[in-house]
Amino acid sequence: MKLWGGRFTKPTNELVEAYTASIGFDRRLAKEDLEGSLAHVKMLGRCGVLPQEDVEKIAEGLEELRRRLEAGTLEFDVAQEDVHMNLEKHLIDLIGPVGGKLHTGRSRNDQVALDMHLYLRREIDEIIELIVDLQRALVETAHKYLDVILPGYTHLQRAQPVLLAHHLAAYFWMFARDAERLRDARKRVDMMPLGAGALAGTTFPIDRESVARELGFGRLYENSMDAVSDRDFILEFLAAAAILMVHLSRMSEEFILWSSTEFGFIELDDAYCTGSSIMPQKKNPDVPELVRGKTGRVVGHLVGLLTVMKGLPLAYNKDLQEDKEGMFDTVDTLKGALALFSGLIRTLEVRRERLARAVAEDFSGATDLADYLVRKGLPFRRAHEVIGKLVLHCVQRSCFLGDLSLEEYREFSPLFDEDVFQALDPRRVVDARTVRGGTGTGAVKAQLERAARWLEDWSEGSDTGADPEPGDARSSAEPAAGDNQEEGS
């Protein structure tokens, strides 16, 4: 008989049993279910709902089940539907009918909600640790290649040269926002639903506050119907996870492009690549490709649960069983991707010579040539036109700006002088961007110092979102107010 079978006159249809059972995936909540049950039964004893003798016997049985779970010897049966009924059945088999008293004052509805809050709270903490390690890998690699310049792109067309460290730091700040989003979402995970019962609370004189303290929760749900039907905390996690995976996917795309023969900017370590079964020369960037591909499933889990929730009346509905598989898969996908990317970034090699050629063989210094003319007194819009014609001239002759003679430059404007070639030097072009957040070497060093402080503050639990006033936070690389500012740059 089912533990709930008293009202029924016939067994569950086998197809219904297989279709409705969740034990195939919610068994992952067994650790949290036992943790919550232990806190619950101890509270029942403190409140006098159960005699202390029963409480001790039930607690000993739960501890034994926890030992079996950790040893991998605890078996689960689809006939018992879910993790809660499986564990309760094991408990009754182990200690006798007294095990049935464990469910006093609670429902599977608030029980499963508790399990998921406990599970997701722990997993968010672990995911944030992985994000921070990835950020450290980015900072380490940025320092390692601080002198390397690469083409910066807009519309996937060469735009302006930037430091590779600056490019990598862009992802650092993306992941900083991801960590902050998850930390903020954790506040809504850190709420205890136990005591809500099926939807209306319980008639037993339980002490929800003491259970919350024992389980380390910061807040209680104040409405029993909300407690058992709320899945906002999962939706918020999935939303933050989807944004995080999009950031990883964007970085994946760049590493895939950069490691191709056409770009040739980086070499991924062999340990993070695979080969071809037919083409001996192939070295495939499978890790970033799979991360890019798996982003779709994480986004899909968010959309899937939003769709489940959009039409549900209060309070609990069986539809909510669909909240778990996407959550579990998202956790697994995130943790795997983050751990792999930390190693991939720490081991990649930058092809310095190829990048040096790349920044020398394009028109990414064009804006600086326009600024050059502005400093000579030409209005920026007119300077823009002059340089545009110069670029067209080079394109028609299959050459670059650095290949032109001074005489050719003067055919387009008499303002050009010998110093025009200095203005085209990629290092000068980069280091001219001294503004906070810019790609100049001094500005990037200051940015990496701020990144290091962010990591230090995070590890200390400080508010990393707080930032000094802009006037107080100017890096040493930035010009002071009143210094000569260049128009059009």
Secondary structure as UniProt FT lines:
FT   TURN            3..4
FT   HELIX           5..7
FT   HELIX           14..20
FT   HELIX           23..26
FT   HELIX           27..29
FT   HELIX           30..46
FT   TURN            47..48
FT   HELIX           52..71
FT   HELIX           78..80
FT   HELIX           83..95
FT   HELIX           97..103
FT   TURN            104..105
FT   HELIX           108..144
FT   TURN            145..147
FT   STRAND          149..154
FT   TURN            155..156
FT   STRAND          157..163
FT   HELIX           164..189
FT   STRAND          191..192
FT   TURN            194..195
FT   TURN            197..200
FT   HELIX           208..215
FT   STRAND          219..220
FT   HELIX           224..229
FT   HELIX           232..258
FT   TURN            261..263
FT   STRAND          266..267
FT   HELIX           270..272
FT   TURN            280..281
FT   HELIX           286..309
FT   TURN            310..311
FT   HELIX           318..323
FT   HELIX           324..347
FT   STRAND          349..350
FT   HELIX           352..360
FT   TURN            364..365
FT   HELIX           366..375
FT   TURN            376..377
FT   HELIX           380..396
FT   TURN            397..398
FT   HELIX           401..403
FT   HELIX           406..412
FT   TURN            414..415
FT   TURN            418..419
FT   HELIX           420..423
FT   HELIX           426..431
FT   TURN            436..437
FT   HELIX           441..459
FT   TURN            460..461
FT   TURN            464..465
FT   HELIX           470..472
FT   TURN            476..477
FT   TURN            481..482
FT   TURN            487..488
//
